[in-house]
Amino acid sequence: MVQKLLELRATEGGIRLDRFLAANLVDYSRSALQRLIDGGLAQVNGSPAKAGYRLRTGDQVALQIPETEPAPVIPESISLAVVYEDDHILVVDKPAGMVVHPAPGHHTGTLVNALLAYCPRLADAGGDRPGIVHRLDRDTSGLIVVAKTDPIRRALQRQFQERRVHKTYLALLDGRVDPTWGRICAPLDRDPHHRQRIAVVVKGRDATTEYRVLEYLSPSTELLPGGFTLAQVEPETGRTHQIRVHFASIGHPVSGDTVYGRRRCPLPLVRHFLHAWRLDFEHPSTAEHIELQAPLPPDLARVLDFLRASPG
């Protein structure tokens, strides 16, 4: 068994146990966590607790996770939105809710499962993460490039390491971000108090995020003092949860982010508002400049329509 100990923030008092675990253990599906809870493997203050238990400040939460051998990745016929494809690479528009590659609690339904069914030759391009050279969070939608062969995968990885791949996101942020352009430079690492999260840590890995405000929305409603800011975001580095942690660190978390932001979102959002909108890179085989774009998915577009229609 692997034991994960979780600490409760003061602002999390009153949250259900199942929702607390889902917010803090983002690599595990809700169904997998529910099975562990039902099996008595989730404990509060040393005793098994039910999914609906309301946590109180000071509670100590422990989750026992059975150790398992890595399972082979099985191809699954899952629809993919392919934006670009040739003999060497393909670029897909990943939907929110899809994990990129298998991990504890996510052995099926991942992007890799879908890719192996769509392009079986990917099985030779990268072990248990065939073709994958970068990733997006489960609830982040948008563009991700995949290599069809191992040499192409290594070439793309070098481009990412040398910061020659340019990724642009669209993010809705809580509050009015000012100034309208800026760079957030703050080192990131595992949060020493919450190991499932990332935090700004003095001796962490360097991380830089550049942003530009596109639009201020609903500036004077009761939804949130100061309203919301739609921004174009370009991470210069690719740290885990970088955009989400950086904006939370300046007091403007990504809207709908229940891990690093507000626990209760005042918008009709079921996930954080973050979309990998544009991708620019050099084709690893032809040296051609590739520039691709994925429109906002309907769930996020509806939120903008909602805000633009709000009195302000």
BELJO-V794240 format. One record per residue. PHI is phi in radians with two decimals (NA if undefined). D_FIRST is the distance of its C-alpha to the first C-alpha in Angstrom with 2 decimals. Layout:
# BELJO-V794240
[[PHI,D_FIRST] [PHI,D_FIRST]]
This chain:
# BELJO-V794240
[[NA,0.00] [-1.89,3.79] [-1.81,6.37] [-1.96,9.78] [-1.78,12.83] [-2.14,15.99] [-1.83,19.54] [-1.64,22.30] [-1.30,25.57] [-1.00,28.73] [-1.29,29.83] [-1.70,26.81] [-1.03,27.75] [1.71,28.33] [-1.34,25.98] [-1.15,24.00] [-1.03,20.23] [-1.13,19.76] [-1.25,22.22] [-1.09,20.75] [-1.15,17.32] [-1.11,19.28] [-1.29,21.43] [-1.73,18.82] [-2.07,16.24] [-1.24,18.97] [-1.46,17.04] [-2.00,15.66] [-1.25,18.24] [-1.11,19.31] [-1.18,18.85] [-1.15,15.17] [-1.13,14.69] [-1.10,16.95] [-1.11,14.97] [-1.17,11.87] [-1.11,14.53] [-1.08,16.27] [-1.49,13.32] [1.33,13.25] [-1.64,10.02] [-1.82,12.41] [-2.11,13.94] [-2.11,17.22] [0.97,18.37] [1.55,15.82] [-2.15,16.73] [-1.01,15.65] [-2.28,18.10] [-1.49,19.86] [-1.01,20.38] [-1.52,23.90] [-1.06,23.26] [-1.56,25.42] [-1.26,23.85] [-2.06,26.14] [-0.94,26.69] [1.77,24.72] [-1.10,21.77] [-1.90,18.33] [-1.91,15.71] [-2.27,11.93] [-2.17,9.63] [-1.64,6.08] [-2.04,5.44] [-1.08,4.48] [-1.39,5.42] [-2.31,9.09] [-1.31,12.29] [-1.00,14.89] [-1.59,17.22] [-1.10,20.97] [-1.42,22.71] [-1.73,25.09] [-1.07,28.45] [-2.31,29.11] [-1.37,32.55] [-2.11,32.12] [-1.06,35.19] [-2.14,35.51] [-1.64,38.10] [-1.48,39.41] [-1.62,41.63] [-2.65,42.68] [-2.74,42.41] [-2.54,44.15] [-1.23,43.52] [-1.96,41.26] [-2.43,39.30] [-2.51,38.57] [-2.15,37.91] [-2.08,36.31] [-1.71,36.31] [-1.27,32.67] [-1.36,32.44] [-1.11,30.42] [1.66,27.17] [-1.72,26.50] [-1.35,23.67] [-1.24,25.15] [-2.39,22.64] [-0.99,19.47] [-2.69,16.24] [-0.91,12.86] [1.56,14.34] [-2.42,17.71] [-1.59,18.24] [-2.33,21.72] [1.32,24.65] [-1.53,24.49] [-1.07,27.59] [-1.10,26.69] [-0.99,26.51] [-1.19,29.92] [-1.12,31.36] [-1.13,30.63] [-1.32,32.60] [-1.28,35.34] [-2.44,35.71] [-0.98,34.20] [-1.15,35.38] [-1.09,32.72] [-1.01,30.30] [-1.70,32.01] [-2.06,31.72] [2.24,28.46] [1.10,25.57] [-1.43,22.72] [-2.23,24.67] [-1.00,28.12] [1.40,31.00] [-1.44,29.05] [-2.08,30.56] [-2.67,29.70] [-2.47,27.79] [-2.18,28.29] [-1.02,25.96] [-0.89,25.04] [-1.67,27.75] [-1.74,30.31] [-1.66,32.89] [2.16,35.30] [-1.36,36.15] [-2.52,33.92] [-1.65,35.42] [-2.24,34.03] [-1.60,35.28] [-1.55,36.34] [-2.34,36.35] [-1.19,34.48] [-1.05,37.60] [-1.17,38.07] [-1.06,34.44] [-1.13,34.92] [-1.13,38.25] [-1.17,36.83] [-1.04,34.02] [-1.11,36.85] [-1.07,38.64] [-1.15,35.66] [-1.11,35.20] [-1.54,38.97] [1.02,38.89] [-1.76,41.44] [-1.72,39.67] [-1.87,40.73] [-1.95,38.57] [-2.16,40.10] [-1.95,38.33] [-1.88,39.82] [-2.35,38.23] [-1.71,39.32] [-2.06,38.89] [-1.21,39.28] [1.51,42.60] [-1.69,45.54] [-1.38,44.57] [-2.51,47.39] [-1.35,48.68] [-1.36,48.80] [-2.46,47.57] [-3.00,45.22] [-2.23,42.56] [-1.80,39.38] [-2.02,38.38] [-2.64,35.26] [-1.18,32.49] [-2.16,28.96] [-2.85,25.49] [-1.03,22.11] [-1.15,22.87] [-1.11,22.04] [-1.75,21.50] [-2.42,19.64] [-1.15,17.56] [-1.49,17.44] [-2.01,21.23] [-1.88,24.05] [-2.53,26.86] [-1.26,30.19] [-2.26,29.54] [-0.91,32.54] [-1.75,31.17] [-1.36,29.35] [-1.43,30.43] [-1.05,33.85] [-2.65,34.07] [-2.37,37.25] [-2.25,37.96] [-1.85,41.52] [-2.43,42.64] [-2.46,45.87] [-1.24,46.65] [-1.74,47.93] [-2.88,48.64] [-1.70,48.43] [-2.21,47.69] [0.81,48.45] [-1.27,49.48] [-2.39,50.79] [-1.76,48.89] [-1.49,46.74] [-1.07,43.59] [-2.86,42.97] [-0.98,45.41] [1.59,46.62] [1.28,45.44] [-2.39,43.44] [-2.22,43.88] [-1.59,43.54] [-2.29,42.96] [-1.65,42.86] [-2.16,40.07] [-2.22,39.81] [-1.31,36.86] [-1.43,38.15] [-2.09,34.67] [-2.18,31.55] [-1.35,28.75] [-1.01,25.79] [1.03,27.06] [-0.97,30.25] [-1.08,32.81] [-1.11,30.89] [-1.26,30.17] [-1.06,33.67] [-1.27,35.50] [-1.10,33.43] [-1.21,34.33] [-1.81,38.03] [1.47,37.80] [-2.32,38.02] [-1.11,34.59] [-1.10,34.42] [-1.04,35.47] [1.49,32.78] [-1.48,29.94] [-1.43,27.92] [-1.53,25.46] [-1.88,28.16] [-2.16,31.15] [-1.29,32.42] [-1.20,30.04] [-2.05,32.87] [-1.50,34.83] [-1.43,38.53] [-1.89,38.96] [-1.32,38.40] [-2.08,35.30] [-1.93,31.97] [-2.76,30.55] [-1.28,31.61] [-1.54,35.05] [-2.56,34.45] [-2.37,35.90] [-1.34,36.20] [-1.46,39.92] [-2.39,41.48] [-2.43,40.60] [-2.19,43.05] [-2.78,42.60] [-1.62,44.57] [-1.06,44.26] [-1.18,42.70] [-1.85,45.18] [-1.77,48.40] [1.17,48.14] [-1.23,49.18] [-1.40,48.21] [-1.89,45.94] [-2.31,45.80] [-2.22,44.02] [-2.49,43.52] [-2.17,41.58] [-1.15,43.03] [-1.00,41.11] [-1.19,39.36] [-0.96,40.97] [-1.12,38.45] [-1.39,39.14] [-1.08,42.83] [-1.14,43.18] [-1.13,41.87] [-1.12,44.56] [-1.06,47.17] [-1.08,46.14] [-1.21,46.53] [-1.17,49.77] [-1.53,51.21] [-1.34,50.31] [-1.15,53.25] [-2.87,53.15]]
